[in-house]
Amino acid sequence: MLTKGIEIKQEAEHARLSVLKQTFYKSASALRQQWELEGKPARLEIATIDVEFTPRGWPVVITDGQMDCQKMWDLLASRGGSVSFIQFRSKKELRSGRYNSCYYQISDGNWLELYFKNERIRINGFLTDQASFL
């Protein structure tokens, strides 16, 4: 009985992570479309957030020369309603070029990763043992 409850909880967490990943993509795509419709400006103010765009039109919020993970969360996750995370981490990685990567812990062991590769936004959901993460 306890094992079944754990499995159901894990499935619910995976579903939540999948929905959040889709929400990030939909929000980023909507902002990219807005960028196109407004003539590809260098920046737009969206919900009091100063949003820059990559050369390919993907939204990015830069503070002090790095991607602002908190504001990126506010920009991409909150558009569909109130969503929260436990913690986030920022990490500079070669694959991301000039941007740092953002990692958001959604629940125990469930993380969402946001990074850019070739000026395109990338979003991954994954499961990990926290002790070995980052």
C-alpha positions in Angstrom: 0.0 0.0 0.0 2.8 2.4 0.9 4.7 1.5 -2.3 1.7 2.3 -4.4 1.3 5.7 -2.7 5.0 6.5 -3.4 4.5 5.5 -7.1 1.5 7.7 -7.4 3.3 10.7 -5.8 6.3 10.2 -8.2 4.0 10.0 -11.2 2.2 13.2 -10.1 5.6 15.0 -9.7 6.7 13.8 -13.2 3.4 15.1 -14.6 3.9 18.4 -12.8 7.4 18.7 -14.2 6.2 17.9 -17.7 3.5 20.6 -17.5 5.9 23.2 -16.2 8.3 22.4 -19.0 5.5 22.9 -21.5 4.5 26.2 -19.8 8.1 27.5 -20.1 8.2 26.6 -23.8 4.7 28.2 -24.5 5.7 31.4 -22.6 9.0 31.7 -24.4 7.3 31.0 -27.8 4.7 33.6 -27.1 7.3 36.2 -26.2 9.3 35.3 -29.3 6.2 35.8 -31.4 5.6 39.2 -29.7 9.2 40.2 -30.5 8.5 39.4 -34.2 5.2 41.3 -34.2 6.8 44.4 -32.6 9.6 44.5 -35.2 12.4 42.6 -33.4 13.3 45.2 -30.8 16.4 44.8 -28.7 14.3 44.7 -25.5 10.7 44.9 -24.3 9.2 45.5 -20.9 6.9 42.6 -20.0 5.1 42.7 -16.7 7.6 45.2 -15.3 10.5 42.9 -16.4 13.1 44.3 -18.8 13.4 41.5 -21.3 16.2 41.3 -23.9 16.2 38.9 -26.8 18.8 36.6 -28.3 19.7 37.2 -32.0 17.2 34.4 -32.8 14.5 36.1 -30.8 14.3 34.1 -27.6 13.6 36.0 -24.4 16.4 36.4 -21.8 16.6 38.5 -18.7 20.1 39.7 -17.9 21.2 41.2 -14.6 24.8 42.1 -13.8 25.9 40.3 -17.0 24.2 37.0 -16.2 20.9 35.4 -16.9 18.6 36.3 -13.9 17.2 33.0 -12.9 14.5 34.4 -10.6 13.2 36.8 -13.2 13.3 34.2 -15.9 11.2 32.0 -13.7 8.8 34.9 -13.1 8.6 35.6 -16.8 8.1 32.0 -18.0 6.5 30.0 -15.2 4.1 32.5 -13.7 2.3 33.4 -16.9 -0.1 30.5 -16.4 -0.7 31.0 -12.7 1.1 30.8 -9.4 3.8 28.2 -9.6 6.7 27.9 -7.1 10.0 26.2 -6.7 12.0 25.1 -3.7 15.3 26.6 -4.7 17.3 27.5 -7.8 20.9 27.4 -8.8 22.8 29.2 -11.5 25.8 27.7 -13.2 28.1 28.8 -16.1 28.6 26.0 -18.7 30.4 25.9 -22.0 27.4 24.7 -23.9 25.4 27.8 -23.0 27.9 30.2 -24.6 27.5 33.7 -23.0 24.6 32.7 -20.8 24.6 30.8 -17.5 22.2 27.9 -16.9 19.4 28.0 -14.4 18.4 24.9 -12.4 15.1 25.0 -10.5 14.2 22.4 -7.9 10.5 21.7 -8.2 10.3 19.0 -5.6 12.6 16.4 -3.9 14.8 15.3 -6.7 12.8 16.9 -9.6 14.6 19.7 -11.4 13.9 21.9 -14.4 16.9 23.2 -16.3 16.8 26.4 -18.5 19.7 27.2 -20.7 20.6 28.6 -24.2 22.4 26.8 -26.9 23.2 28.5 -30.2 21.1 31.4 -29.1 18.1 29.1 -28.7 16.3 28.4 -25.5 16.4 24.9 -24.1 14.4 23.4 -21.2 15.0 20.0 -19.6 13.2 18.3 -16.8 15.2 15.7 -14.9 15.3 13.6 -11.7 18.4 13.5 -9.5 19.8 12.7 -6.1 20.3 16.1 -4.6 23.6 15.0 -2.9 25.2 14.5 -6.2 23.7 17.5 -8.0 25.9 20.4 -9.0 
